[in-house]
């Protein structure tokens, strides 16, 4: 991200391509060339493994979100915050990216994960995530 990216986000809010409080847009002008490379190769996720080692995150669980997003969603916040946040989860492997449905899917999959919490579920999510990452990598060639 470039310096002052947070302030610029407020100006770009109308261009967000996802619903709900999160923000995402193709060709985000706040992302540097290096940052774009790190995101495309998923290298930007590596530091989160240090959070796992320090016990602040889990490999599988709801993706962490900014407090500002959590406070906008009190009806489901307690469920998703009742477990440790994770690097991957149901939303990352099952989301459809349908317009105006992405945020609702995020809520649905996070709550579904909390309700079905088990070692078997975590192993399944790890397997599906690995498959998805490999498919994405192979499709680049």
SULDA-V322691 format. One record per residue. N is the residue number from 0. RES is the residue in one small letter. PSI is psi in radians with two decimals (none if undefined). BURIAL is 1 if it has 16 or more other ideal C-beta (glycine too) atoms within 10 Angstrom, else 0. Layout:
BEGIN
n: [N	N]
res: [RES	RES]
psi: [PSI	PSI]
burial: [BURIAL	BURIAL]
END
This chain:
BEGIN
n: [0	1	2	3	4	5	6	7	8	9	10	11	12	13	14	15	16	17	18	19	20	21	22	23	24	25	26	27	28	29	30	31	32	33	34	35	36	37	38	39	40	41	42	43	44	45	46	47	48	49	50	51	52	53	54	55	56	57	58	59	60	61	62	63	64	65	66	67	68	69	70	71	72	73	74	75	76	77	78	79	80	81	82	83	84	85	86	87	88	89	90	91	92	93	94	95	96	97	98	99	100	101	102	103	104	105	106	107	108	109	110	111	112	113	114	115	116	117	118	119	120	121	122	123	124	125	126	127	128	129	130	131	132	133	134	135	136	137	138	139	140]
res: [x	x	x	x	x	x	x	x	x	x	x	x	x	x	x	x	x	x	x	x	x	x	x	x	x	x	x	x	x	x	x	x	x	x	x	x	x	x	x	x	x	x	x	x	x	x	x	x	x	x	x	x	x	x	x	x	x	x	x	x	x	x	x	x	x	x	x	x	x	x	x	x	x	x	x	x	x	x	x	x	x	x	x	x	x	x	x	x	x	x	x	x	x	x	x	x	x	x	x	x	x	x	x	x	x	x	x	x	x	x	x	x	x	x	x	x	x	x	x	x	x	x	x	x	x	x	x	x	x	x	x	x	x	x	x	x	x	x	x	x	x]
psi: [2.65	2.88	2.35	0.32	-0.65	-0.73	-0.65	-0.57	-0.67	-0.63	-0.49	-0.04	-0.68	-0.37	0.00	2.39	0.15	2.73	3.04	-2.92	-0.27	2.93	2.29	2.41	2.55	2.48	0.85	2.08	-0.18	-0.22	2.20	2.97	-0.75	-0.76	-0.69	-0.74	-0.78	-0.67	-0.78	-0.58	0.00	0.25	-0.47	-0.23	-0.30	-0.76	-0.43	-0.41	-0.49	-0.65	-0.62	-0.81	-0.60	-0.01	0.21	-0.36	2.91	2.86	-0.73	2.37	3.12	2.45	2.43	2.56	2.71	2.59	-0.61	-0.60	-0.68	-0.69	-0.34	-0.13	1.02	-0.48	-0.36	-0.12	-0.78	-0.70	-0.86	-0.46	-0.02	-0.18	2.81	2.41	2.72	2.92	-0.64	2.86	-2.98	-0.75	-0.66	-0.50	-0.36	-0.13	2.60	-0.31	0.50	2.42	2.43	0.21	-0.20	-0.80	-0.71	-0.66	-0.71	-0.87	-0.88	-0.88	-0.62	-0.79	-0.68	-0.70	-0.81	-0.70	-0.47	0.41	2.10	2.86	-0.70	-0.76	-0.79	-0.73	-0.70	-0.79	-0.73	-0.76	-0.84	-0.64	-0.77	-0.79	-0.78	-0.76	-0.76	-0.74	-0.77	-0.72	-0.81	-0.63	-0.22	-0.16	none]
burial: [0	0	0	0	0	0	0	0	1	0	0	0	0	0	0	0	0	1	0	1	0	0	1	0	1	0	0	1	0	1	1	0	0	0	0	0	0	0	0	0	0	0	0	0	0	0	0	1	0	0	1	0	0	0	0	0	1	1	1	1	1	1	1	1	1	0	0	0	1	1	0	0	1	0	0	1	1	0	1	1	0	0	1	1	1	1	1	1	1	1	1	1	1	0	0	0	0	0	0	0	0	1	1	0	1	1	1	1	1	1	1	0	1	1	0	0	0	0	0	0	1	1	0	0	1	0	0	0	1	0	0	0	0	0	0	0	0	0	0	0	0]
END
